[in-house]
Amino acid sequence: MVKRQLLWYCSASEPPINIFEWNILLINTLGEIEGIKQKLYGQLAPVEEERQIRSGLIPNSGSLHYELTTLVSPVPEINFQKIYKGKGKAKKDRRLQPKKTPEGWSDLIEKAASGNI
């Protein structure tokens, strides 16, 4: 059974520039994903850049989708309790560390798309 979840990893740029890249993997319904992203934008404001890496429907999951996105912001912390309370788990996941090439995401995307994350 596929679980609704929010997985994240944050990496910092080199000083003196204080920019943080938040790699976020959401597994939920489309409506919930949009609501969660709005809350993320609220906490990370100003979001300087959003890069959607991949998204799609998870087969045989009912209506669950996945979305893998990078948000770039000067904000170093997020209160995930205010974003994802009671809807599943929000946890840090080292598999979301930055990749050197888009192909570096392939294994994680395959697992998310099949609901085996």
DALIN-V432506 format. One record per backbone hydrogen bond with DSSP energy under -0.5 kcal/mol. NH is the residue of the N-H (numbers start at 1). CO is the residue of the C=O. Records with the same first field share a line. If there is no record, write none. Layout:
BEGIN
NH->CO ; CO
END
This chain:
BEGIN
5->27
6->89
7->25
8->91
9->23
11->21
13->19
17->14
18->16
19->17
20->73
21->11
22->20 ; 71
23->9 ; 21
24->22 ; 69
25->7
26->24 ; 67
27->5
28->65
33->29
34->30
35->31
36->32
37->33
38->34
39->35
40->36
41->37
42->38
43->39
44->40
45->41
48->46 ; 72
49->72
51->70
52->50
53->51 ; 68
54->68
56->66
58->64
59->57 ; 113
61->58
63->61
65->28
66->56
67->26
68->54
69->24 ; 67
70->51
71->22
72->49
73->20
74->46
80->78
82->79
83->79
84->80
89->4
91->6 ; 89
93->8
96->93
97->94
104->101
105->102
106->103
109->105
110->106
111->107
112->108
113->109
114->110
115->111 ; 112
116->111
END
